[in-house]
């Protein structure tokens, strides 16, 4: 089975990483890897948030996810900046 087989459409149908791990009998870390692989290699639009993993039910779900990921990237860049500066010394 593929990770997509455990995921349904809509936030209200979100399934937790722990639940997928239990059902699929794989470690939670493997769930994250499988979700990333499905997104990157198979183009699956799998959203992950406090509701769990789910497929978007409309464009607003997609836009919200994209905005949340962009904000996370900006924060990560800011947090990384002092480390990069330390390497340049």
C-alpha positions in Angstrom: 0.0 0.0 0.0 1.0 3.6 -0.6 0.7 6.3 2.0 -2.0 7.9 -0.1 -4.2 4.9 0.7 -4.6 6.1 4.3 -5.4 9.7 3.6 -8.8 11.1 2.8 -10.0 14.5 1.5 -10.9 17.3 3.8 -9.6 18.6 7.1 -12.3 17.0 9.0 -11.0 13.6 7.7 -7.4 14.2 8.8 -5.5 11.2 10.1 -2.7 11.6 12.5 0.8 10.4 11.9 0.5 8.1 14.9 -2.7 6.5 13.5 -1.1 5.9 10.1 1.9 4.4 11.9 -0.4 2.1 13.9 -2.5 1.0 10.9 0.4 0.6 8.5 2.6 -0.9 11.1 5.5 1.4 10.3 7.4 3.9 12.5 6.2 7.5 12.7 9.4 8.7 11.1 8.7 6.4 8.1 5.2 8.0 7.8 6.9 11.5 7.4 9.3 10.1 4.9 6.5 8.5 2.9 4.4 11.7 2.9 7.4 13.7 1.7 8.1 11.1 -1.0 4.5 11.2 -2.2 4.6 15.0 -2.3 7.9 15.3 -4.1 8.0 12.2 -6.4 4.3 11.7 -7.1 3.0 15.2 -6.9 0.4 14.4 -4.1 -1.1 17.4 -2.5 -1.0 16.0 1.1 -1.6 18.7 3.8 -0.4 18.1 7.3 -1.6 20.2 10.2 -3.1 19.9 13.7 -6.0 17.9 12.1 -3.6 15.3 10.7 -2.8 14.5 7.1 -5.5 15.0 4.5 -6.0 15.9 0.8 -7.3 19.5 0.2 -11.0 19.8 -0.4 -10.6 23.2 -2.2 -8.2 25.9 -3.2 -8.4 27.7 0.2 -7.0 24.6 1.9 -4.1 24.7 -0.6 -3.5 28.5 -0.1 -3.6 28.2 3.6 -1.0 25.3 3.6 1.3 27.2 1.2 1.2 30.3 3.3 1.9 28.3 6.5 4.9 26.6 4.8 6.2 29.9 3.5 6.0 31.4 7.0 7.9 28.4 8.4 10.6 28.8 5.8 11.0 32.5 6.6 11.3 31.7 10.3 13.9 28.9 9.6 16.0 31.3 7.5 16.0 33.8 10.4 17.0 31.2 12.9 19.8 29.9 10.6 21.3 33.3 10.0 23.5 33.6 13.1 24.9 30.1 12.4 25.8 31.1 8.9 27.4 34.3 10.2 29.4 32.3 12.7 30.9 30.2 9.9 32.0 33.3 8.1 34.1 34.5 11.0 
